[in-house]
Amino acid sequence: MTALPAEIFKAYDIRGIVDKTLTPDVVRLVGQALGSLAREQNQTAIAVGRDGRLSGPSLAGALMDGICAAGVDAIDIGCVPTPLTYFAAYELGCHSCVSVTGSHNPPDYNGLKMVIGGTTLALDAIQQLKARIEAGQMLTGQGQRKSADVKTAYLERIVSDVKLARPMKIVMDCGNGVAGAVAPELFKALGCEIIPLYCEVDGNFPNHHPDPSKPENLADVVKALQETDAELGIAFDGDGDRLGVVTKDGEIIFPDRQLMLFAADVLSRVPGGQIIYDVKCTRLLAPWIREHGGEPVMWNTGHALVKAKLKETGAPLAGEMSGHTFFKERWYGFDDGLYTGARLLEILSRSADANPVLKALPKAVSTPELNIKMAEGEPFVLVDKLKADAKFDGEVERITIDGVRVEYADGFGLARPSNTTPVVVLRFEADNEAAIARIQGDFRKALEAVWPGIKLPF
């Protein structure tokens, strides 16, 4: 039996602190387990990409050693954004891939996002990988290590399909993440003039944290828009699978509002299509989707879970509040911040000025994501108690697919357990400030009733 650090096996990926919980030895074992799983599904090769973190080369090397030890070929595609690793699984015909990435986590973290036989590994599948290693149920063989360049094919695939109606000048912040290795070239090829911010790949992230879902990380984009004649700002996270958008006057267009724009566009070509979104998204999204002839489908948070739902339903589009957007129409259905940015500009370039189009998207008063920090396991217990016992004044509907989302006539409140850290995630939205305060008061009363002494962040 091999003992592994249980905390690195997360809900949607494997993630840990380099050389503490996530060591080359552990990653090599994971590689062999993935190779074994691939072989059982008659897969013969796995593409491996890595982000720009300093630990990337050694961990990717260990991973490929493990894959080869299981008798499966490892195809090294180098330092590329996570979406290019997903693309490689299609382009190279191997249907399996692993991205060695810490995403938007601090520099001392790294991890693995895994796809075997076209299915993203999540939840039980990740726990089964751990059990397989611990039980020593590994196949052995002698796979070959190969290398491939998919960047050129990726760029050609997008540029041949996405067309801008006019040239645009944009601010682009790559946050020193791996998107900087591809995004400037892609957007120039699409006909954009770019004001680049931190597009040099640097695993120390010397300027700001590469997470565009946090407004403070978009401050430099806002400043550049004020000081230049660029019309719009975009930003990518550390591994390039999420997008941030900022208008000329500094307003952040959060991903649930971006999804409105994409839904209207996609539904013009796929009438009646289902549009999937997670429980954290605005309540203004469902009526918007219906108005544009689509069918709204609310689903669980988590990029792997949304991807699975997309596959199951055949929906042309899905999106998450965290910034993962999944186009199946004209694309492959994986989350790709660079491609999402290209599709955004395609739509906006049809107007003389991008900003009025973005500013006109429906908007409500809302809070950012609020977190209640708890001990490991407690968030699930708390949310189960809310589901069973909580009373909410003025409740119109209660949605419990992922936590507890209470719909009111003029807003909603949400409490859900995070699958990645021991916190309860809260979000509130309403027609006005008075309504949001009332809904928060209602949730405060319910939370304190099921968990006396709870410390709330609102």
RAGIMO-V316083 format. One record per pair of residues at least 24 apart in sequence whose C-alpha atoms are under 6 Angstrom apart, sorted by the first residue. I is the first residue (numbers start at 1). J is the second residue. D is the distance in Angstrom with one decimal. If there is no record, write none. Layout:
BEGIN
i=I j=J d=D
i=I j=J d=D
END
This chain:
BEGIN
i=1 j=134 d=5.0
i=1 j=135 d=5.5
i=2 j=134 d=4.6
i=11 j=122 d=5.6
i=11 j=123 d=4.6
i=11 j=419 d=5.7
i=12 j=122 d=4.5
i=12 j=304 d=5.8
i=13 j=112 d=5.8
i=13 j=113 d=5.1
i=14 j=111 d=5.2
i=14 j=112 d=5.1
i=15 j=110 d=5.9
i=15 j=111 d=4.0
i=16 j=109 d=5.6
i=16 j=110 d=5.9
i=17 j=108 d=5.7
i=17 j=109 d=4.5
i=18 j=108 d=5.8
i=18 j=109 d=5.6
i=24 j=59 d=5.4
i=24 j=62 d=5.5
i=27 j=63 d=5.4
i=28 j=62 d=4.7
i=28 j=63 d=4.7
i=28 j=66 d=4.4
i=29 j=66 d=5.9
i=31 j=63 d=4.6
i=31 j=66 d=4.2
i=31 j=67 d=4.6
i=32 j=66 d=4.1
i=32 j=67 d=4.7
i=32 j=70 d=5.1
i=33 j=138 d=6.0
i=35 j=67 d=4.7
i=35 j=70 d=5.2
i=35 j=72 d=5.7
i=36 j=70 d=5.6
i=36 j=138 d=5.8
i=36 j=139 d=5.2
i=44 j=72 d=5.3
i=45 j=72 d=5.4
i=45 j=73 d=4.4
i=45 j=74 d=5.8
i=45 j=94 d=5.6
i=46 j=74 d=5.2
i=46 j=96 d=4.9
i=46 j=97 d=4.9
i=47 j=74 d=6.0
i=47 j=75 d=4.5
i=47 j=97 d=4.4
i=48 j=75 d=5.9
i=48 j=76 d=5.1
i=48 j=77 d=5.9
i=48 j=97 d=5.7
i=48 j=98 d=5.0
i=48 j=99 d=5.9
i=49 j=77 d=5.2
i=49 j=78 d=5.3
i=49 j=79 d=6.0
i=49 j=85 d=5.4
i=49 j=99 d=4.9
i=50 j=79 d=4.9
i=50 j=80 d=5.9
i=50 j=99 d=5.4
i=50 j=100 d=4.4
i=50 j=101 d=5.9
i=51 j=79 d=5.5
i=51 j=80 d=5.8
i=51 j=81 d=6.0
i=51 j=101 d=5.3
i=51 j=178 d=5.3
i=51 j=239 d=5.9
i=52 j=178 d=5.1
i=52 j=201 d=6.0
i=52 j=203 d=5.3
i=53 j=203 d=4.1
i=54 j=203 d=5.3
i=68 j=142 d=5.6
i=68 j=143 d=4.0
i=69 j=140 d=5.5
i=69 j=141 d=5.5
i=69 j=142 d=5.6
i=70 j=139 d=5.1
i=70 j=140 d=4.2
i=70 j=141 d=5.0
i=71 j=140 d=5.7
i=71 j=141 d=3.6
i=71 j=142 d=4.4
i=71 j=143 d=4.2
i=72 j=143 d=4.4
i=73 j=143 d=4.4
i=73 j=144 d=4.6
i=73 j=145 d=5.8
i=74 j=145 d=4.9
i=75 j=146 d=4.7
i=75 j=147 d=5.0
i=76 j=147 d=4.4
i=77 j=147 d=5.8
i=77 j=148 d=5.1
i=77 j=149 d=5.7
i=81 j=178 d=5.4
i=81 j=179 d=5.5
i=81 j=239 d=5.1
i=81 j=240 d=5.2
i=82 j=239 d=5.5
i=83 j=336 d=5.1
i=103 j=238 d=4.9
i=103 j=239 d=5.0
i=104 j=210 d=5.6
i=104 j=211 d=5.4
i=104 j=237 d=6.0
i=104 j=238 d=5.0
i=163 j=346 d=5.9
i=164 j=346 d=4.7
i=164 j=349 d=5.7
i=165 j=349 d=5.2
i=165 j=350 d=5.4
i=166 j=349 d=5.6
i=167 j=191 d=5.2
i=167 j=192 d=5.4
i=168 j=192 d=4.9
i=169 j=193 d=4.6
i=169 j=194 d=5.8
i=169 j=230 d=4.9
i=169 j=231 d=5.9
i=170 j=194 d=5.2
i=170 j=230 d=5.0
i=170 j=231 d=5.8
i=170 j=232 d=5.1
i=170 j=233 d=5.6
i=171 j=195 d=4.6
i=171 j=233 d=4.5
i=172 j=196 d=5.0
i=172 j=197 d=5.9
i=172 j=233 d=6.0
i=172 j=234 d=5.1
i=172 j=235 d=5.7
i=173 j=197 d=4.5
i=173 j=198 d=6.0
i=173 j=235 d=4.5
i=174 j=198 d=5.6
i=174 j=199 d=5.0
i=174 j=235 d=5.8
i=174 j=236 d=5.2
i=175 j=210 d=4.8
i=176 j=200 d=5.4
i=176 j=201 d=4.6
i=176 j=202 d=5.1
i=176 j=205 d=5.6
i=177 j=201 d=5.3
i=177 j=238 d=4.3
i=178 j=239 d=5.6
i=179 j=240 d=5.0
i=210 j=237 d=4.8
i=210 j=238 d=4.9
i=211 j=237 d=4.8
i=212 j=237 d=5.9
i=212 j=244 d=5.1
i=222 j=250 d=5.0
i=240 j=337 d=5.4
i=241 j=335 d=5.6
i=241 j=336 d=4.3
i=241 j=337 d=4.3
i=242 j=323 d=4.9
i=242 j=324 d=5.0
i=242 j=337 d=4.3
i=243 j=323 d=5.7
i=243 j=337 d=4.8
i=247 j=355 d=5.9
i=255 j=321 d=5.3
i=255 j=323 d=5.2
i=256 j=281 d=5.5
i=256 j=321 d=5.4
i=264 j=292 d=5.8
i=274 j=315 d=5.0
i=275 j=317 d=5.4
i=275 j=318 d=5.6
i=276 j=318 d=4.4
i=277 j=318 d=5.6
i=277 j=319 d=5.0
i=277 j=320 d=5.6
i=278 j=320 d=5.3
i=280 j=321 d=6.0
i=281 j=321 d=5.5
i=300 j=402 d=5.3
i=364 j=431 d=5.7
i=365 j=429 d=5.7
i=365 j=430 d=5.4
i=365 j=432 d=5.8
i=366 j=428 d=5.6
i=366 j=429 d=4.1
i=367 j=428 d=5.5
i=369 j=426 d=5.9
i=369 j=427 d=5.3
i=370 j=425 d=5.8
i=370 j=426 d=4.9
i=371 j=423 d=5.9
i=371 j=424 d=5.6
i=371 j=425 d=4.8
i=372 j=423 d=5.3
i=372 j=424 d=5.0
i=373 j=423 d=4.6
i=374 j=422 d=5.8
i=374 j=423 d=5.6
i=376 j=422 d=5.1
i=379 j=417 d=5.1
i=379 j=423 d=5.9
i=379 j=424 d=5.3
i=380 j=417 d=5.6
i=390 j=446 d=5.5
END
